[in-house]
Amino acid sequence: MSIVLRVIVVLLAGLLAACSSTPADPEPGPLPKLPAERLRLERLWQVQVGEGLGGQVVRLQPAIGAQQVVAASHDGRLLAVDRASGKTLWRLRTGLPLAGGPALGYGLVVVGSTKGSLHVHDAATGAPRWQAALGAAVLAVPVVTADAVVALSADGVVHVFERADGQPRWTYRTPVPPLSLRGSPAPLVVDGVVLVPTPGGKVVALDLASGVVTWEVRVAGNTGRSELERMVDLQGDLLLGSNGDLYAAGFQSQLTALDVQAGRRRWQYDLSTVNSPAEGQGSVYVSDTGSTVLAVDAASGKLVWRQAELAWRGLSAPVVLGDAVVLGDADGWLHLLAQSDGRVLGRERGRRAALQRLEVQGDTLYAWTRDGNLSAWRLR
């Protein structure tokens, strides 16, 4: 089944479910009460990047470098700004329906399109360096290493190119099940190994130099009765923990800890999410599909705390800022929770638009909305 047909099947299934007697998601409750001594965020700057995601299911998110932040919009705009001030360094109109990226590293900016093309630009000027045709949409954020560029296309093929000139190094086809969610999490490169999460719930480890499979582990499973109930999909990005373990979380499946060297599971915790996990103070944090936030002990996989006061608010993936876990919601609120026990510490509202992605670099939080607003924040 082609990728287009798979997407149509999933969309039709969603429409049929919406037309059935199955009740809609519950309405969120009132915003939780704030403490008397609330934690505050101060906005440093904000910029607009085209139309943002343009109402599409694409993996566009800001890339944070040492001195600059680069963001892209679905209507083809690339923008680089100074990390400290938000001042524009360069801007570019590509004329392409951008869908995956950008990635930033080793002097390059890399972004993919729904037309199946990969585009590489100079990070200092935005000037084009090279491009490649992949044959299918690029819905995952690419990866730039010291000598290679890694891209995952929507048909499940991993493409590796020479960083300097774009010459193909190798390709590897991962299995794609008949039913899967649209979009793919980014590959992760660790110690010369490309770790690829697959829609079917596996992580495949490939040697960066040769493409040879090092190991393959199933990290997500489901025993549902129907094909839709059994569908599992790794949608959140992989997380390499400070202890060297790899964490993967999936839709209708589990949060899994892996020994990345041996390629074996350490523990699993049942949950369903399409978001990436975060780590801090010995816990792994994740927001599930119902917007409940959970902290799971990184060593044992046991639940540390569960915060349900933000349920059904369309939470983003969590990030760690200082002693707080920060999440964005569909109404543009930034929620700050204590890493220790999940209690509410504070709340700030940015733009009245759904927060798509949060990133932290040093003591600065970068927030990206679905309509293309990029802002920088700092704890007061």
N, C-alpha and C positions, 0 to 999 in steps of 0.2 A: 504494500500500500504506500502510495507517495506521501510525502510530508504534507502536501496541500490537502489531500484526502483525509489524512489523519486529523488535521486541524478541523476540517469540516465536520468529521464524525464527532469530535469532542464538543464542538459548538452546538451541533444538533442535539447531542445528549443533554447539554445544559439547558437548551430551550425546552426540550421535552420535560425535563425535571421541573422547570419553572412553570410549565402549564399543567402539571399534575397537582394532586392534592397535598404534596409535600409542603409544609409551611416554610415561609421565608425565614431568613436569619432573624433572630430577635433584635429589637431596637436596643441601642446602648442606653445604659442608665445615665443618671446625672454625673457630671464630672466629680471625681472624688474630692473630699474636703482637703484643703491645704493646711499644713502646720503653721503655727504662729510664726516660727522662724523658718521661712521658706527659702529654698535654694533658688537663686536667680541666674538667668542667662542674659548677657548683654550682646546685642547684635553689632558686629563690627562693620559689615558691609553687605550689599546684595547687588546682584546683576541679573539681567534677563537674557536667556539663551534661546532665541527663536521661539518655537511653539512647544518646546520640551518634547514629551513623548507623542504629542499629537493624537492622543486618544488611542494609541496602538499598544499592543503587548510587545514591547521591545526592551532590551537590556541597555539602556543609556543611563550612565551615572558618571559623576565627576571623578577624575583621576587626580590624585594629590601628589605633587612632586616636592622637591626640596625648596624650590622658590616659586613655583607656579601651580595653578589649578587649571585643568583643561576639561571642558564640557562640550557635549554635542547635542543637537536637537534632531528630531526625525525629519524635519524639513531641510536638512543638509547643512546646518551651520556648525562651525567649529569655533570655539572661543577659548583663548588662553588669558588668564588674569594673574596678576601678582598675588601671591598667597597672603601677604600681610595687609595690603591695602585694597584689593579688589580692582585695581587699575588695569585696564585692558592692555595686554602686551601685543596681541595680534588677533585678528578675526578672519574667517574664511567662509565663503559660501561654496559648498561643493556641488550643489545641485543634485545630490543623491538622497534617497530615502535611508538615512542612517539608522542602524538598529542595534549594533553591539559595540560597546566601548564608551569612551575611548580608553585605551591603555597608554600609560606614560612610563618611559624608562629608557636609559642609555641613549638619550638624545633623540628619541623617536616618540611620535604620537601615532597610534594605530587604531583604526576604526573600521567596522564592517557595515555592509548595507544589506537591505532585503533583496537586492539584485544579485547577491552572491559574490560580491567583490570585496576585497580587502585593500584598504588604502593606508599608506604609510607616509607620514609627514615629518619634517624637521621640527623638533620641539621648540627651538629658539625662534623660528621665523614662520612656521606653518607651511613652508614651501614643500611641494610634493617630492617624495624620494623614490618610491616605487609602489606598484600595485599588483594584485594577483586576482585571478578569477578562480573561485572555489566551487562553483556549480550549484550552490544552494545558499540560502540566506544565512547571514552571520548574526545569530541572535545571542551569542555568548560574548562576554568581554574577552578580547585576546590577551595574550601574555607576551611581554618583551623580556628576554634574558640578555646576557652579555654577548651571545653569538647567535641567537635565534629568535624568531617570532612564531608563536604558537596560536593557532586559531581552530575553533570547533564550529563546523557548519551544521545547519539544521538537519541534514541527512545523516548525522552521526559520525562524520569523517573528521578525524584530527589531521590538520595540515601543519607541517613544520617547515619554515623557510629560513634561509641564511639571513641574518639580520642586516648585513651590509648591503646586499644587492638583491635580495628577494628570490634567489635561486631555490627551487624546491629541494628539501632534504629527504623527507619521507611523508607518507600518509598512512593512517590506520583507521579502519572502519569499525566503529562500535555498534552493537546491536541496538536497533530502535524498535520498540514494541508497537503493535497496531494502534494502541490508545496511549496518548501521553499529553501532558500539558504543553502549551506553546512556550517556547523560550528555553534556554539552557544556562545552567550555572557555568562559571568560568573554570577552565582547567587551572591547576596549581602546579608550579614547578618547585620541587624540593630536592636539593642535592643531586641534580642531574637526572631527576626522574619526573616525568609528566604524569600527574594524577588527574584522571578524567572521570567525573561523575556521569553516569548514564541514566536516561529516563527509566530504564527497567530496574533501577535500584542497586546497581553495582558501582564500585570504584575500580578502575583499571589503571595499573601503573606501567608506564612505557619508558624505556630508556631514551633520553633526549637525543643522544647521539645517533642511535640506530633505529629506534622505533620498536625494538624487541620488547615483548611483554615480560615484565618482571614478576608481577602477581596480579590477581583479580579476585575481589572479594564481594560477596553480596552483603549490602549493608541495610537493605530495606526489604520487608516482606509483608504480605497481607493474606489473610485466609477468608476474605469476603466471599459471598455466595455468587454474585453476578460478576461479569467482566469489569464493569465500572467500579464495583466495590473492591475488586482485587487490584485495581490499577494503583501502582506506586510510582513515584517520580521524585528524583532528587532535583529540587529547584533552587535551594539555597546554596551559596558558595561554600566550598570546603574551608575548614578552619584548622590551621596548624597551631596547636596549643603551645604554651610556654614550656610544658613538660615533654614536648616532642610527639605527643599523640595527635592523630588526625580525627576531627569531628565532622560528621555528615548527618544532615537531617532531611527527612523526606515527607512528601505528601502521603497521608493515609498509611504511615509506617512507623519509623522509630528515629530517635537520636542515637547515633552509634559512635563509639570511641574505637579507633583503630591503632594498633601498633604499626606505624608507617614503615618501619624497617622490615619487619617480618611479614607484614600484610595479613594480620589476623585481628579478629575482633576482641576487644577487651570487655566491653559491656554494651547493653542496649537499654533504652528507656522508651516506652511506647508513647508516641504523640504524632500529630499531623501538622505539618507546617510547609509553607512555600518560602520561608524566610531563612536567611543565613544565621548561624549561631554567633555568639560573642563570648569572650572569656575574661574573667577577672576574679581576684581574691579566691582562687581555688574552685570556682564554679563556672559552669557553662550556662549561658543565658539564651533563651529562645522564646519567641512569641508564636503561639500556635494559630491555627486557622480560625479560632474563635476569639483571638486577641487576648487570651490569658497568657501571662508572662510566667515562665518557670525558670528556676535556678536548679541545676543538677550538679551534684558533686563531681568534679572532673576526674577524681581518682576511682570512685566506686560506682558512679552512675545512679546514686540514690538521690531522691528529691530533697532539696534544701529548703525551698520555699515556693509558694505559688501565689501569684497576685492576679485576682480576677476582677478588680474594680474598674479595669479598662476594657472589659469584654465587649466584643462586637464594635470596636471603634476603628477597625481597619488598620491595625498597628503595622509599622514597618519593622524591619529587622533591628534588634537592639545593638547599641554600641556602648562602650565604656568610656566615661569621661570623669577623671578624678575618682571619687568614691561612689559615683552615681552610674546607674544604667539609664541610658536615654533612648526613648522611642518616639517616633513621629506617628501621627494618626491621619485619618482621611479628612479631617477638618482643619488641618494645619497646626495642631497643637504639638508642642514638644513636651513630653512627660519625663520627669526625673524621678527615679526610684533608688532606694538605698541598695547597694550591692549586698549588704549583710543580711537583710531580711525582707526586701521588697516593698517596704513602706513608702508612701508617696512623700517626696521631698520638695517638689516644686513643679511649676508648669509655666511655659511661655507660649505665646501665640505669634507665629510669624505671618506669612502670607496665608490668606484663606483659600488654600488649595491643598490637595492630598500630598502628604510627604512621601516620596518614593524611596529615598535613600539617604542615610546618614553616614558620614565618615568622620573619623577623628584622627588628627595628626598633632602630636604634642599636646598642648593645652587648648586646641581649637577644634570646635565642632563645625562641620560643613553640612548644610542641609540642602537637599535637592527635591523640588516638587515636580509633580507630573506635568505641570504647565510650563516648566523651564526656568523657574526661579532658583538661583543659586545664592546661598547666604552663608556667612561665617559668624560664629557665636563663641563667646567665652564665658566661663563661670565668673560671676561677680564675687 
